[in-house]
Amino acid sequence: MDLQPSSSRSQSEELFVWPWMGVVANIPTEFKNGRYVGESGSRLKQQLSPFNPLKVHPLWNFRGHTGYAVVDFANDWTGFRDAMAFENHFEADRRGKRDWLEGRFRSSKIYGWVARAGDYTSAGPAGDHLRKNGDLKSVGDLAAEESGRADRLVANLASQIEVKSKDLRELECKYNETTLSLDTMMEQRDLLLQSYNEEIQRMQQLARHNSRRVLAENESLRSELDSKRRELEARGKQLEKLVAQNEIDTRKLAEEKRKVAIFFMRAMFCLFHVWLQNAAKKSLLQLAAMEQKKADEEVLRLLEDQKRDKEAALNKILQLEKQLDQKQKLQLEIQQLKGQLQIMKHMEEEEEEEEGDATAREKISDMKEQLQEKMEEMEDLEALNQALFVKERMSNDELQEARKELIHVRSS
């Protein structure tokens, strides 16, 4: 509440209705439909707005509006000042309680005053409303109550201040402990951060070292692969030449077989002609028959040998074609390994963490093993080609011997 306003001794001992209330009289009314009606509380509150009323209660009885109303003011000292200003306003205009009761110079305007003990104990609607909604208290009683409440409030506030001071001291202790702990944690964090930065630098240096090493290995592998590729290309050309030579030898063998067949047909015709001319010469005929039999057997043997040689040549051709396919497949796989190694190189340049380096090294090791297996397979293929080349030379030598023998038989 606000501070108590200055008042005289009579006011301190005089009894007022509390909460502060005022009485308004001589409110204009008129008789309608068997009852008296007058202005509403809101209209009256608007007229009394300079005195800050909280609410205006028009008073009614069985006849209707009584022409009286009760005004509620705030229950603090500001409300008391508003109520006294309300009363002084009407008294200055000779429309106070005394003027209303004496009846001198009564006008048609409203009258008003602050409700006191006389109003509280009076009969009628105004007294009933005041007794129902308020009590009688003096200004001194209210000031004493206000002072007691203030003293209790001060004591309560002092107690709360003591408790708050104690809590504040505890909070200061906790704050100091927390600050000390925070400083320790910050020092530990700085140490951990320094250790982390040193470890990161070490890992970066290791990653750069591994990257340079892998690049050097990739360059070496690339050079080795280029060398192997050139060697495979040279061996492929050599194999193509062998296949072409084998085709030429096959055509020559077929031509020799055709000539041998023509020769034996001519020989048989000649023998048959001799047999017709020398039918009388039995011994010569028998001798010719024996020679013919030997020649036929020799021709059959040569034909069988040529057939086997042809089949062997065809098998060699098929085997050479198969080896050529294997060679092309190996070349394709080697090219793929080169591409994979190139990809691993770019991946190693981008990755800088230790785990990524270990994975790249493992992949490169696997690729090296695969490349070694392909090289060994290529060496086996070259050894087989060499064996077939030797065997081919031996077959050609045997064919040359057969041709010589056939020429000898033809000349005899």
Kinemage of the C-alpha trace (Angstrom):
@kinemage 1
@onewidth
@group {chain A} dominant
@subgroup {mainchain}
@vectorlist {calphas} color= white
{ca met a 1} P 0.000 0.000 0.000
{ca asp a 2} L 0.879 3.664 -0.304
{ca leu a 3} L 1.960 5.584 2.763
{ca gln a 4} L -0.773 6.770 5.083
{ca pro a 5} L -1.893 10.292 4.239
{ca ser a 6} L -1.716 13.008 6.854
{ca ser a 7} L -4.975 13.285 8.792
{ca ser a 8} L -6.289 15.066 11.830
{ca arg a 9} L -6.807 13.446 15.222
{ca ser a 10} L -10.574 13.304 14.612
{ca gln a 11} L -10.058 11.434 11.360
{ca ser a 12} L -7.730 8.944 13.072
{ca glu a 13} L -10.399 8.119 15.629
{ca glu a 14} L -13.445 8.430 13.330
{ca leu a 15} L -14.878 5.128 12.086
{ca phe a 16} L -15.176 4.630 8.321
{ca val a 17} L -16.615 1.756 6.309
{ca trp a 18} L -13.708 -0.312 5.031
{ca pro a 19} L -13.029 -1.133 2.213
{ca trp a 20} L -13.591 2.531 1.436
{ca met a 21} L -17.102 3.225 0.155
{ca gly a 22} L -19.128 6.288 -0.709
{ca val a 23} L -22.890 6.948 -0.729
{ca val a 24} L -24.653 8.727 -3.602
{ca ala a 25} L -28.141 10.109 -3.036
{ca asn a 26} L -30.846 11.930 -5.003
{ca ile a 27} L -30.243 9.939 -8.187
{ca pro a 28} L -32.976 10.954 -10.681
{ca thr a 29} L -35.701 8.258 -11.052
{ca glu a 30} L -39.017 7.990 -12.865
{ca phe a 31} L -42.021 5.735 -12.506
{ca lys a 32} L -42.489 3.321 -15.416
{ca asn a 33} L -44.626 0.213 -15.671
{ca gly a 34} L -45.361 0.226 -11.952
{ca arg a 35} L -41.726 0.595 -10.816
{ca tyr a 36} L -39.113 3.308 -10.330
{ca val a 37} L -36.170 3.230 -12.702
{ca gly a 38} L -32.944 5.279 -12.703
{ca glu a 39} L -29.469 5.534 -14.130
{ca ser a 40} L -27.343 2.396 -14.314
{ca gly a 41} L -24.164 1.805 -12.324
{ca ser a 42} L -21.971 2.172 -15.405
{ca arg a 43} L -23.417 5.610 -16.193
{ca leu a 44} L -22.822 6.725 -12.623
{ca lys a 45} L -19.287 5.302 -12.679
{ca gln a 46} L -18.622 7.316 -15.833
{ca gln a 47} L -19.886 10.520 -14.136
{ca leu a 48} L -17.654 9.845 -11.091
{ca ser a 49} L -14.613 8.840 -13.128
{ca pro a 50} L -12.435 11.734 -11.783
{ca phe a 51} L -12.451 9.933 -8.400
{ca asn a 52} L -11.403 6.517 -9.824
{ca pro a 53} L -14.327 4.420 -8.532
{ca leu a 54} L -13.980 0.651 -8.853
{ca lys a 55} L -17.702 0.016 -9.157
{ca val a 56} L -21.051 1.740 -8.515
{ca his a 57} L -23.939 -0.306 -7.055
{ca pro a 58} L -27.442 1.193 -7.548
{ca leu a 59} L -29.710 0.233 -4.572
{ca trp a 60} L -33.129 -1.314 -5.239
{ca asn a 61} L -36.121 -2.378 -3.183
{ca phe a 62} L -39.553 -3.760 -3.955
{ca arg a 63} L -40.607 -0.399 -5.466
{ca gly a 64} L -37.618 -0.288 -7.814
{ca his a 65} L -34.741 2.138 -7.833
{ca thr a 66} L -34.339 3.851 -4.452
{ca gly a 67} L -32.370 6.831 -5.778
{ca tyr a 68} L -29.332 5.736 -3.756
{ca ala a 69} L -26.083 4.045 -4.821
{ca val a 70} L -22.901 2.822 -3.134
{ca val a 71} L -19.495 3.597 -4.709
{ca asp a 72} L -16.526 1.214 -4.158
{ca phe a 73} L -13.019 2.678 -3.938
{ca ala a 74} L -9.631 0.917 -3.767
{ca asn a 75} L -8.859 -0.570 -0.336
{ca asp a 76} L -5.502 1.226 -0.002
{ca trp a 77} L -4.520 4.782 0.908
{ca thr a 78} L -4.927 5.905 -2.687
{ca gly a 79} L -8.518 4.712 -2.523
{ca phe a 80} L -8.937 6.675 0.756
{ca arg a 81} L -7.643 9.839 -0.938
{ca asp a 82} L -10.024 9.299 -3.864
{ca ala a 83} L -12.939 8.808 -1.424
{ca met a 84} L -12.086 12.004 0.523
{ca ala a 85} L -11.728 13.932 -2.733
{ca phe a 86} L -15.156 12.549 -3.723
{ca glu a 87} L -16.666 13.827 -0.428
{ca asn a 88} L -14.871 17.204 -0.561
{ca his a 89} L -16.132 17.752 -4.113
{ca phe a 90} L -19.751 17.346 -3.096
{ca glu a 91} L -19.323 19.394 0.148
{ca ala a 92} L -17.708 22.257 -1.769
{ca asp a 93} L -20.815 22.322 -3.969
{ca arg a 94} L -23.114 22.144 -0.899
{ca arg a 95} L -24.175 18.637 -1.829
{ca gly a 96} L -22.614 16.754 1.047
{ca lys a 97} L -24.251 14.551 3.721
{ca arg a 98} L -25.121 17.454 6.013
{ca asp a 99} L -26.751 19.356 3.167
{ca trp a 100} L -28.769 16.258 2.228
{ca leu a 101} L -29.931 15.611 5.772
{ca glu a 102} L -30.824 19.281 6.552
{ca gly a 103} L -32.711 19.648 3.306
{ca arg a 104} L -31.818 23.313 2.876
{ca phe a 105} L -31.343 24.476 -0.641
{ca arg a 106} L -31.842 20.879 -1.893
{ca ser a 107} L -31.417 20.711 -5.671
{ca ser a 108} L -32.129 18.093 -8.316
{ca lys a 109} L -28.442 17.158 -8.562
{ca ile a 110} L -26.914 14.106 -6.876
{ca tyr a 111} L -25.381 14.250 -3.379
{ca gly a 112} L -22.414 12.249 -2.129
{ca trp a 113} L -20.277 11.530 0.929
{ca val a 114} L -17.918 8.920 2.393
{ca ala a 115} L -19.684 6.116 4.261
{ca arg a 116} L -19.108 6.228 8.056
{ca ala a 117} L -20.462 4.580 11.184
{ca gly a 118} L -23.821 6.358 10.905
{ca asp a 119} L -24.359 5.087 7.385
{ca tyr a 120} L -23.176 1.585 8.387
{ca thr a 121} L -25.764 1.334 11.215
{ca ser a 122} L -28.598 3.056 9.368
{ca ala a 123} L -31.725 1.218 8.269
{ca gly a 124} L -32.581 0.788 4.620
{ca pro a 125} L -30.883 -0.516 1.490
{ca ala a 126} L -27.708 1.587 1.953
{ca gly a 127} L -27.051 0.318 5.512
{ca asp a 128} L -27.807 -3.263 4.478
{ca his a 129} L -25.314 -3.079 1.568
{ca leu a 130} L -22.608 -1.476 3.739
{ca arg a 131} L -22.968 -4.036 6.542
{ca lys a 132} L -22.949 -6.881 4.039
{ca asn a 133} L -19.828 -5.759 2.154
{ca gly a 134} L -17.698 -3.855 4.697
{ca asp a 135} L -16.548 -3.265 8.292
{ca leu a 136} L -16.050 -0.232 10.536
{ca lys a 137} L -12.436 0.792 11.053
{ca ser a 138} L -10.660 3.967 12.016
{ca val a 139} L -7.748 5.448 10.142
{ca gly a 140} L -5.540 4.836 13.207
{ca asp a 141} L -6.510 1.150 13.308
{ca leu a 142} L -5.726 0.794 9.648
{ca ala a 143} L -2.424 2.616 10.115
{ca ala a 144} L -1.553 0.299 13.035
{ca glu a 145} L -2.474 -2.754 10.989
{ca glu a 146} L -0.470 -1.338 8.120
{ca ser a 147} L 2.489 -0.751 10.439
{ca gly a 148} L 2.204 -4.295 11.871
{ca arg a 149} L 2.042 -5.772 8.411
{ca ala a 150} L 5.017 -3.643 7.414
{ca asp a 151} L 6.965 -4.818 10.486
{ca arg a 152} L 6.113 -8.445 9.733
{ca leu a 153} L 7.020 -7.884 6.127
{ca val a 154} L 10.343 -6.312 7.128
{ca ala a 155} L 11.077 -9.198 9.523
{ca asn a 156} L 10.130 -11.691 6.846
{ca leu a 157} L 12.270 -9.864 4.292
{ca ala a 158} L 15.170 -9.752 6.770
{ca ser a 159} L 14.850 -13.492 7.311
{ca gln a 160} L 14.703 -14.082 3.561
{ca ile a 161} L 17.728 -11.809 3.103
{ca glu a 162} L 19.640 -13.858 5.683
{ca val a 163} L 18.671 -17.091 3.930
{ca lys a 164} L 19.582 -15.590 0.561
{ca ser a 165} L 22.909 -14.386 1.963
{ca lys a 166} L 23.653 -17.875 3.226
{ca asp a 167} L 22.647 -19.360 -0.133
{ca leu a 168} L 24.806 -16.740 -1.843
{ca arg a 169} L 27.830 -17.687 0.270
{ca glu a 170} L 27.244 -21.361 -0.555
{ca leu a 171} L 26.894 -20.478 -4.214
{ca glu a 172} L 30.153 -18.499 -4.046
{ca cys a 173} L 31.909 -21.541 -2.552
{ca lys a 174} L 30.442 -23.764 -5.239
{ca tyr a 175} L 31.378 -21.192 -7.872
{ca asn a 176} L 34.974 -21.112 -6.646
{ca glu a 177} L 35.106 -24.920 -6.649
{ca thr a 178} L 33.554 -25.050 -10.097
{ca thr a 179} L 35.970 -22.395 -11.370
{ca leu a 180} L 38.941 -24.342 -10.007
{ca ser a 181} L 37.620 -27.573 -11.536
{ca leu a 182} L 36.971 -25.780 -14.815
{ca asp a 183} L 40.522 -24.406 -14.865
{ca thr a 184} L 41.866 -27.927 -14.275
{ca met a 185} L 39.659 -29.301 -17.041
{ca met a 186} L 40.776 -26.541 -19.414
{ca glu a 187} L 44.428 -27.385 -18.725
{ca gln a 188} L 43.698 -31.074 -19.379
{ca arg a 189} L 41.812 -30.139 -22.533
{ca asp a 190} L 44.767 -28.068 -23.762
{ca leu a 191} L 47.107 -31.008 -23.112
{ca leu a 192} L 44.766 -33.396 -24.937
{ca leu a 193} L 44.430 -30.958 -27.812
{ca gln a 194} L 48.211 -30.612 -28.085
{ca ser a 195} L 48.609 -34.413 -28.025
{ca tyr a 196} L 45.880 -34.753 -30.648
{ca asn a 197} L 47.513 -32.193 -32.937
{ca glu a 198} L 50.897 -33.929 -32.605
{ca glu a 199} L 49.289 -37.305 -33.424
{ca ile a 200} L 47.504 -35.787 -36.438
{ca gln a 201} L 50.799 -34.357 -37.724
{ca arg a 202} L 52.519 -37.715 -37.247
{ca met a 203} L 49.720 -39.512 -39.124
{ca gln a 204} L 49.873 -36.956 -41.935
{ca gln a 205} L 53.637 -37.428 -42.284
{ca leu a 206} L 53.166 -41.206 -42.313
{ca ala a 207} L 50.430 -40.888 -44.924
{ca arg a 208} L 52.645 -38.716 -47.153
{ca his a 209} L 55.501 -41.200 -46.793
{ca asn a 210} L 53.223 -44.112 -47.692
{ca ser a 211} L 51.826 -42.154 -50.646
{ca arg a 212} L 55.315 -41.515 -52.037
{ca arg a 213} L 56.267 -45.169 -51.526
{ca val a 214} L 53.104 -46.437 -53.246
{ca leu a 215} L 53.663 -44.010 -56.129
{ca ala a 216} L 57.185 -45.339 -56.587
{ca glu a 217} L 55.908 -48.943 -56.505
{ca asn a 218} L 53.184 -48.091 -59.016
{ca glu a 219} L 55.749 -46.530 -61.342
{ca ser a 220} L 57.924 -49.639 -61.084
{ca leu a 221} L 54.952 -51.911 -61.744
{ca arg a 222} L 53.936 -49.792 -64.717
{ca ser a 223} L 57.411 -50.106 -66.222
{ca glu a 224} L 57.400 -53.862 -65.617
{ca leu a 225} L 53.952 -54.207 -67.168
{ca asp a 226} L 55.013 -52.218 -70.232
{ca ser a 227} L 58.024 -54.486 -70.647
{ca lys a 228} L 55.898 -57.635 -70.325
{ca arg a 229} L 53.368 -56.239 -72.767
{ca arg a 230} L 56.035 -55.574 -75.380
{ca glu a 231} L 57.429 -59.079 -74.840
{ca leu a 232} L 53.957 -60.608 -75.250
{ca glu a 233} L 53.384 -58.627 -78.427
{ca ala a 234} L 56.707 -59.894 -79.858
{ca arg a 235} L 55.860 -63.498 -78.949
{ca gly a 236} L 52.392 -63.075 -80.440
{ca lys a 237} L 53.912 -61.963 -83.736
{ca gln a 238} L 56.270 -64.943 -83.639
{ca leu a 239} L 53.328 -67.275 -83.011
{ca glu a 240} L 51.423 -65.749 -85.920
{ca lys a 241} L 54.417 -66.392 -88.167
{ca leu a 242} L 54.514 -70.033 -86.997
{ca val a 243} L 50.811 -70.440 -87.756
{ca ala a 244} L 51.303 -68.959 -91.232
{ca gln a 245} L 54.281 -71.278 -91.862
{ca asn a 246} L 52.227 -74.245 -90.663
{ca glu a 247} L 49.467 -73.374 -93.128
{ca ile a 248} L 52.003 -73.208 -95.974
{ca asp a 249} L 53.462 -76.601 -94.967
{ca thr a 250} L 49.959 -78.072 -94.813
{ca arg a 251} L 49.196 -76.901 -98.342
{ca lys a 252} L 52.511 -78.325 -99.560
{ca leu a 253} L 51.752 -81.663 -97.884
{ca ala a 254} L 48.346 -81.818 -99.566
{ca glu a 255} L 49.983 -81.080 -102.922
{ca glu a 256} L 52.558 -83.859 -102.347
{ca lys a 257} L 49.806 -86.310 -101.430
{ca arg a 258} L 47.959 -85.433 -104.624
{ca lys a 259} L 51.111 -85.973 -106.690
{ca val a 260} L 51.751 -89.308 -104.945
{ca ala a 261} L 48.233 -90.467 -105.712
{ca ile a 262} L 48.621 -89.501 -109.390
{ca phe a 263} L 51.951 -91.264 -109.483
{ca phe a 264} L 50.575 -94.499 -108.108
{ca met a 265} L 47.602 -94.355 -110.443
{ca arg a 266} L 49.994 -94.016 -113.366
{ca ala a 267} L 52.159 -96.803 -111.944
{ca met a 268} L 49.148 -99.100 -111.638
{ca phe a 269} L 48.127 -98.273 -115.181
{ca cys a 270} L 51.612 -99.031 -116.455
{ca leu a 271} L 51.744 -102.291 -114.521
{ca phe a 272} L 48.370 -103.284 -115.881
{ca his a 273} L 49.560 -102.487 -119.414
{ca val a 274} L 52.695 -104.563 -118.877
{ca trp a 275} L 50.594 -107.413 -117.511
{ca leu a 276} L 48.455 -107.363 -120.670
{ca gln a 277} L 51.501 -107.278 -122.931
{ca asn a 278} L 53.396 -109.979 -121.063
{ca ala a 279} L 50.591 -112.350 -120.199
{ca ala a 280} L 52.694 -115.168 -121.492
{ca lys a 281} L 55.488 -114.416 -119.173
{ca lys a 282} L 54.176 -115.859 -115.953
{ca ser a 283} L 57.318 -115.439 -113.978
{ca leu a 284} L 57.568 -111.775 -114.933
{ca leu a 285} L 53.925 -111.254 -114.127
{ca gln a 286} L 54.300 -112.849 -110.720
{ca leu a 287} L 57.368 -110.727 -110.111
{ca ala a 288} L 55.444 -107.644 -111.188
{ca ala a 289} L 52.585 -108.688 -108.927
{ca met a 290} L 54.923 -109.017 -105.987
{ca glu a 291} L 56.499 -105.649 -106.769
{ca gln a 292} L 53.082 -104.144 -107.185
{ca lys a 293} L 52.037 -105.556 -103.822
{ca lys a 294} L 55.122 -104.108 -102.210
{ca ala a 295} L 54.505 -100.777 -103.902
{ca asp a 296} L 50.862 -100.837 -102.811
{ca glu a 297} L 51.877 -101.589 -99.254
{ca glu a 298} L 54.439 -98.800 -99.349
{ca val a 299} L 51.877 -96.388 -100.796
{ca leu a 300} L 49.371 -97.371 -98.121
{ca arg a 301} L 51.987 -96.893 -95.448
{ca leu a 302} L 52.885 -93.484 -96.839
{ca leu a 303} L 49.221 -92.556 -97.075
{ca glu a 304} L 48.684 -93.611 -93.442
{ca asp a 305} L 51.737 -91.611 -92.407
{ca gln a 306} L 50.493 -88.587 -94.313
{ca lys a 307} L 47.047 -88.973 -92.756
{ca arg a 308} L 48.547 -89.065 -89.263
{ca asp a 309} L 50.756 -86.097 -90.105
{ca lys a 310} L 47.739 -84.182 -91.380
{ca glu a 311} L 45.778 -84.946 -88.236
{ca ala a 312} L 48.761 -83.953 -86.108
{ca ala a 313} L 49.102 -80.708 -88.087
{ca leu a 314} L 45.396 -79.968 -87.637
{ca asn a 315} L 45.711 -80.633 -83.898
{ca lys a 316} L 48.691 -78.336 -83.757
{ca ile a 317} L 46.719 -75.634 -85.547
{ca leu a 318} L 43.836 -76.008 -83.097
{ca gln a 319} L 46.246 -75.938 -80.182
{ca leu a 320} L 47.925 -72.850 -81.586
{ca glu a 321} L 44.537 -71.152 -81.977
{ca lys a 322} L 43.700 -72.070 -78.368
{ca gln a 323} L 47.056 -70.696 -77.215
{ca leu a 324} L 46.415 -67.544 -79.211
{ca asp a 325} L 43.081 -67.122 -77.423
{ca gln a 326} L 44.824 -67.678 -74.100
{ca lys a 327} L 47.413 -65.096 -75.059
{ca gln a 328} L 44.726 -62.521 -75.935
{ca lys a 329} L 42.905 -63.272 -72.673
{ca leu a 330} L 46.152 -62.819 -70.712
{ca gln a 331} L 46.818 -59.536 -72.494
{ca leu a 332} L 43.308 -58.320 -71.612
{ca glu a 333} L 43.754 -59.325 -67.958
{ca ile a 334} L 47.121 -57.559 -67.810
{ca gln a 335} L 45.550 -54.396 -69.236
{ca gln a 336} L 42.810 -54.632 -66.598
{ca leu a 337} L 45.433 -54.998 -63.859
{ca lys a 338} L 47.183 -51.922 -65.195
{ca gly a 339} L 43.922 -49.964 -65.067
{ca gln a 340} L 43.256 -51.129 -61.506
{ca leu a 341} L 46.766 -50.138 -60.425
{ca gln a 342} L 46.235 -46.697 -61.989
{ca ile a 343} L 42.943 -46.324 -60.069
{ca met a 344} L 44.683 -47.366 -56.839
{ca lys a 345} L 47.266 -44.691 -57.485
{ca his a 346} L 44.607 -41.940 -57.657
{ca met a 347} L 42.836 -43.334 -54.580
{ca glu a 348} L 46.122 -43.334 -52.634
{ca glu a 349} L 46.692 -39.673 -53.574
{ca glu a 350} L 43.296 -38.699 -52.099
{ca glu a 351} L 43.276 -40.799 -48.907
{ca glu a 352} L 45.530 -39.614 -46.038
{ca glu a 353} L 44.362 -41.673 -43.102
{ca glu a 354} L 46.261 -44.714 -41.853
{ca glu a 355} L 43.421 -47.177 -42.329
{ca gly a 356} L 42.988 -46.098 -45.967
{ca asp a 357} L 46.786 -46.671 -46.548
{ca ala a 358} L 46.608 -50.214 -45.116
{ca thr a 359} L 43.656 -51.042 -47.388
{ca ala a 360} L 45.475 -49.688 -50.445
{ca arg a 361} L 48.625 -51.671 -49.606
{ca glu a 362} L 46.590 -54.855 -49.223
{ca lys a 363} L 44.874 -54.325 -52.589
{ca ile a 364} L 48.180 -53.584 -54.327
{ca ser a 365} L 49.709 -56.751 -52.791
{ca asp a 366} L 46.777 -58.818 -54.093
{ca met a 367} L 47.167 -57.273 -57.532
{ca lys a 368} L 50.915 -58.043 -57.504
{ca glu a 369} L 50.163 -61.707 -56.727
{ca gln a 370} L 47.628 -61.844 -59.562
{ca leu a 371} L 50.132 -60.233 -61.927
{ca gln a 372} L 52.811 -62.752 -60.879
{ca glu a 373} L 50.380 -65.631 -61.568
{ca lys a 374} L 49.612 -64.207 -65.024
{ca met a 375} L 53.326 -63.890 -65.794
{ca glu a 376} L 53.951 -67.495 -64.746
{ca glu a 377} L 51.053 -68.637 -66.899
{ca met a 378} L 52.490 -66.668 -69.831
{ca glu a 379} L 55.896 -68.337 -69.312
{ca asp a 380} L 54.225 -71.784 -69.326
{ca leu a 381} L 52.456 -70.858 -72.545
{ca glu a 382} L 55.750 -69.768 -74.097
{ca ala a 383} L 57.395 -73.060 -73.046
{ca leu a 384} L 54.532 -74.992 -74.647
{ca asn a 385} L 54.884 -72.926 -77.823
{ca gln a 386} L 58.584 -73.722 -77.903
{ca ala a 387} L 57.892 -77.475 -77.508
{ca leu a 388} L 55.314 -77.344 -80.313
{ca phe a 389} L 57.773 -75.461 -82.482
{ca val a 390} L 60.397 -78.216 -81.945
{ca lys a 391} L 57.829 -80.901 -82.640
{ca glu a 392} L 56.778 -79.051 -85.778
{ca arg a 393} L 60.360 -79.004 -86.972
{ca met a 394} L 60.640 -82.746 -86.344
{ca ser a 395} L 57.432 -83.362 -88.302
{ca asn a 396} L 58.771 -81.308 -91.188
{ca asp a 397} L 61.975 -83.369 -91.161
{ca glu a 398} L 59.933 -86.586 -91.245
{ca leu a 399} L 57.893 -85.244 -94.166
{ca gln a 400} L 61.102 -84.457 -96.015
{ca glu a 401} L 62.328 -88.038 -95.465
{ca ala a 402} L 58.975 -89.397 -96.732
{ca arg a 403} L 59.227 -87.217 -99.848
{ca lys a 404} L 62.745 -88.521 -100.531
{ca glu a 405} L 61.636 -92.127 -100.130
{ca leu a 406} L 58.623 -91.525 -102.418
{ca ile a 407} L 60.894 -89.958 -105.029
{ca his a 408} L 63.190 -92.971 -104.734
{ca val a 409} L 60.258 -95.379 -105.225
{ca arg a 410} L 59.066 -93.337 -108.238
{ca ser a 411} L 62.503 -93.403 -109.856
{ca ser a 412} L 62.918 -97.161 -109.356
